[in-house]
Amino acid sequence: MFNWLRKRTPDAETALRCDIHSHLLPGLDDGVQSFEQAEAIIARFHHLGYQHLVTTPHIISDLYRNTPQTILSKLDELRLHLKTKNIPVTIDAAAEYYLDEELLNMLRQNTPLLTFSPKKYLLFETSFLNEPFILKDFIFRATAQGYTLVMAHPERYVYLQSASALSKVEDLLSRGVLMQVNISSITGYYSKAAQTAANRLIDKGWVHFLGSDCHHLQHAKLVEEALRMKYFQKALSLPLLNNTLAEAGV
């Protein structure tokens, strides 16, 4: 079914072995809706050299009310499906938390959040238009509880896209927030502004993870398209943390 599984050439590989942001658990959010869709995408990632995927369903209080229990249960189902298909990619799950008052309340109540790696990486996103007024409070509470914060696709947030907003990014970095840029942003998939912002973060060396943010097969194809792009190769020269997770198997 997946012919690219049979032959892999060096120029078809990303040099990344671990992806930390995707939506591959069927029916939990706006990502894949079937195990067959997930299988097709994961097979393509395997072709590109990925050995380990951390899939991250949305948790949004007024839209996708996923919990660690629902996510991990669906993860077990996906692992079983992949085992029957003999696709040699290991899958773990965390979540992409939307920063709102409910997430802040979870921290106030010491509710355990779904993370990846022993470093307790916590992937979060914010409003695309405006900086949340609770952002700094969230950062303080989360780091005080031992979480290592990873901001999903900062290049897509309008309030961080301009050159003048670099001071805001620098402030986030000084507070211990790590940055995860979407590979699709490098290709210009979202917008020219997001592409420019992604390139600017790469130029500054302020990227800790590259992520696919894969919701469907087209996103996986964009990862392959990015291989030919200068800024993707430049990002690979940074001390990215992706492959440290693949080596650790978490």
C-alpha positions as CSV (number, residue, x, y, z in Angstrom):
1,M,0.0,0.0,0.0
2,F,2.7,2.5,1.0
3,N,5.4,2.0,-1.7
4,W,7.7,4.6,-0.1
5,L,8.2,2.2,2.8
6,R,10.2,-0.1,0.6
7,K,12.9,2.3,-0.5
8,R,14.4,5.3,1.2
9,T,17.0,7.5,-0.2
10,P,19.2,9.9,1.8
11,D,17.8,13.0,0.2
12,A,14.3,11.9,1.3
13,E,15.2,12.1,5.0
14,T,14.7,15.2,7.2
15,A,17.6,14.3,9.6
16,L,14.9,14.7,12.3
17,R,14.1,11.4,14.1
18,C,11.4,12.7,16.5
19,D,8.4,14.9,16.0
20,I,6.7,16.5,19.0
21,H,3.6,18.1,17.7
22,S,0.9,16.4,15.7
23,H,-2.8,15.5,15.8
24,L,-2.8,11.8,14.9
25,L,-5.3,10.3,17.4
26,P,-8.5,9.7,15.5
27,G,-11.6,11.6,16.4
28,L,-10.2,13.7,19.3
29,D,-9.8,17.0,17.6
30,D,-9.5,18.6,14.1
31,G,-6.8,16.1,13.1
32,V,-7.2,12.7,11.7
33,Q,-10.6,11.0,11.9
34,S,-9.6,7.4,11.3
35,F,-6.8,4.9,12.1
36,E,-6.3,4.5,8.4
37,Q,-5.6,8.2,8.0
38,A,-3.2,8.1,10.9
39,E,-1.5,5.1,9.4
40,A,-0.9,6.8,6.1
41,I,0.7,9.8,7.7
42,I,2.8,7.8,10.1
43,A,4.1,5.6,7.2
44,R,5.1,8.8,5.4
45,F,6.9,10.1,8.5
46,H,8.8,6.7,8.7
47,H,9.8,7.2,5.0
48,L,11.3,10.6,6.0
49,G,13.4,9.1,8.8
50,Y,11.3,9.6,11.8
51,Q,11.6,6.9,14.5
52,H,9.5,8.5,17.2
53,L,6.3,10.6,17.3
54,V,4.8,12.5,20.2
55,T,1.2,13.2,19.1
56,T,-0.5,16.1,20.8
57,P,-4.3,16.4,20.7
58,H,-5.8,19.8,21.4
59,I,-7.2,20.5,24.9
60,I,-9.4,23.6,24.6
61,S,-12.0,24.1,27.3
62,D,-14.8,25.3,25.1
63,L,-14.1,23.1,22.0
64,Y,-12.0,19.9,22.7
65,R,-12.4,18.8,26.2
66,N,-9.9,16.0,26.0
67,T,-8.3,14.6,29.2
68,P,-5.2,12.5,29.8
69,Q,-7.4,9.5,30.2
70,T,-9.2,9.9,26.8
71,I,-5.9,10.7,25.1
72,L,-3.9,7.8,26.5
73,S,-6.8,5.4,25.8
74,K,-6.8,6.4,22.2
75,L,-3.0,6.1,22.1
76,D,-3.3,2.5,23.1
77,E,-5.7,1.9,20.2
78,L,-3.4,3.5,17.7
79,R,-0.4,1.6,18.9
80,L,-2.3,-1.7,18.5
81,H,-3.3,-0.6,15.0
82,L,0.3,0.2,14.0
83,K,1.5,-3.1,15.4
84,T,-0.8,-5.0,13.1
85,K,0.6,-3.0,10.2
86,N,4.3,-3.5,11.1
87,I,5.1,0.2,10.9
88,P,8.3,0.6,13.0
89,V,7.6,4.0,14.5
90,T,7.1,4.4,18.3
91,I,4.2,6.7,19.3
92,D,3.7,8.6,22.6
93,A,1.1,11.2,23.4
94,A,1.0,14.5,25.3
95,A,-1.4,17.4,24.5
96,E,-1.4,20.9,23.0
97,Y,-3.0,23.0,25.8
98,Y,-4.8,26.2,24.9
99,L,-3.9,28.9,27.3
100,D,-7.1,30.1,28.9
101,E,-8.5,30.6,32.4
102,E,-9.3,26.9,32.8
103,L,-5.8,25.9,32.1
104,L,-4.6,28.4,34.7
105,N,-7.1,26.9,37.1
106,M,-5.7,23.5,36.5
107,L,-2.3,24.8,37.7
108,R,-3.9,26.5,40.7
109,Q,-5.5,23.2,41.7
110,N,-2.3,21.2,40.9
111,T,-4.1,19.1,38.3
112,P,-1.5,16.8,36.6
113,L,-1.0,17.9,33.0
114,L,0.0,15.6,30.1
115,T,3.6,16.2,29.1
116,F,6.4,14.4,27.3
117,S,9.9,13.4,28.3
118,P,11.2,13.2,31.9
119,K,11.8,17.0,31.6
120,K,8.0,17.4,31.7
121,Y,7.8,19.4,28.4
122,L,4.4,21.0,28.3
123,L,3.2,22.1,24.9
124,F,0.9,25.1,24.9
125,E,-0.7,27.5,22.4
126,T,-2.3,30.9,22.8
127,S,-4.7,33.2,21.0
128,F,-3.4,33.9,17.5
129,L,-4.2,37.6,17.6
130,N,-3.5,39.0,21.1
131,E,-1.0,38.2,23.9
132,P,-3.0,36.6,26.7
133,F,-3.0,38.9,29.8
134,I,-2.5,35.7,31.9
135,L,0.6,34.6,30.0
136,K,3.2,35.6,32.5
137,D,1.2,34.2,35.5
138,F,0.8,31.0,33.6
139,I,4.6,30.8,32.9
140,F,5.4,31.5,36.6
141,R,2.9,28.9,37.9
142,A,3.9,26.2,35.4
143,T,7.6,26.5,35.9
144,A,7.2,26.6,39.7
145,Q,5.4,23.2,39.4
146,G,8.3,21.7,37.4
147,Y,7.0,22.0,33.9
148,T,9.3,23.0,31.0
149,L,7.1,25.1,28.7
150,V,7.2,24.7,25.0
151,M,5.3,27.4,23.0
152,A,3.7,25.9,19.9
153,H,4.3,27.8,16.6
154,P,5.2,31.3,18.0
155,E,5.7,32.4,14.4
156,R,1.9,32.1,13.8
157,Y,0.9,34.6,16.6
158,V,0.3,38.0,15.2
159,Y,1.5,39.6,18.4
160,L,4.9,38.0,17.9
161,Q,5.3,38.3,14.1
162,S,6.8,41.7,13.7
163,A,10.5,42.5,14.0
164,S,9.7,44.8,16.9
165,A,8.2,41.9,18.7
166,L,11.5,40.1,19.1
167,S,11.9,41.7,22.5
168,K,8.7,39.8,23.6
169,V,10.1,36.6,22.3
170,E,13.4,37.3,24.2
171,D,11.4,38.0,27.4
172,L,9.7,34.6,27.0
173,L,13.0,32.9,26.5
174,S,14.4,34.6,29.6
175,R,11.5,33.1,31.5
176,G,12.5,29.6,30.4
177,V,9.9,29.1,27.6
178,L,11.2,27.0,24.7
179,M,10.1,27.7,21.1
180,Q,8.7,25.1,18.7
181,V,8.4,26.3,15.1
182,N,6.1,24.5,12.6
183,I,8.0,23.1,9.6
184,S,5.0,24.1,7.4
185,S,5.6,27.7,8.4
186,I,9.0,27.6,6.7
187,T,7.3,26.6,3.4
188,G,5.0,29.6,3.6
189,Y,1.9,27.4,4.0
190,Y,0.2,29.6,6.7
191,S,1.1,33.0,5.4
192,K,4.1,35.2,4.3
193,A,4.1,36.8,7.8
194,A,4.4,33.5,9.5
195,Q,7.1,32.4,7.2
196,T,9.1,35.6,7.8
197,A,8.7,35.2,11.5
198,A,9.8,31.6,11.4
199,N,12.9,32.6,9.4
200,R,13.6,35.4,11.8
201,L,13.5,33.0,14.8
202,I,15.8,30.6,13.0
203,D,18.3,33.4,12.2
204,K,18.3,34.3,15.9
205,G,18.8,30.7,16.9
206,W,15.7,30.9,19.1
207,V,14.2,27.5,17.9
208,H,14.4,24.5,20.2
209,F,12.0,22.1,18.4
210,L,10.7,21.8,14.9
211,G,7.3,20.3,14.7
212,S,5.0,19.1,11.9
213,D,1.7,20.1,13.6
214,C,0.4,17.5,11.3
215,H,-3.4,17.3,11.0
216,H,-3.7,15.5,7.7
217,L,-1.6,14.1,4.9
218,Q,-1.0,17.4,3.2
219,H,0.8,18.6,6.3
220,A,3.1,15.5,6.1
221,K,3.8,16.3,2.4
222,L,4.8,19.8,3.4
223,V,7.5,18.3,5.7
224,E,9.0,16.7,2.6
225,E,8.7,19.9,0.6
226,A,10.6,21.7,3.3
227,L,13.7,19.5,2.7
228,R,14.7,21.7,-0.3
229,M,14.4,25.0,1.6
230,K,17.4,26.9,2.9
231,Y,15.8,27.9,6.2
232,F,14.8,24.3,7.0
233,Q,18.5,23.3,6.5
234,K,19.6,26.3,8.6
235,A,17.2,25.2,11.4
236,L,18.8,21.7,11.3
237,S,22.1,23.3,12.1
238,L,20.7,24.6,15.5
239,P,21.0,22.5,18.7
240,L,17.4,21.2,18.3
241,L,16.1,19.0,21.0
242,N,14.0,16.7,18.7
243,N,16.6,14.0,18.4
244,T,17.5,13.9,22.1
245,L,14.0,12.5,22.6
246,A,14.4,9.9,19.8
247,E,17.7,8.8,21.4
248,A,16.0,8.5,24.8
249,G,13.0,6.8,23.4
250,V,10.6,9.2,25.1
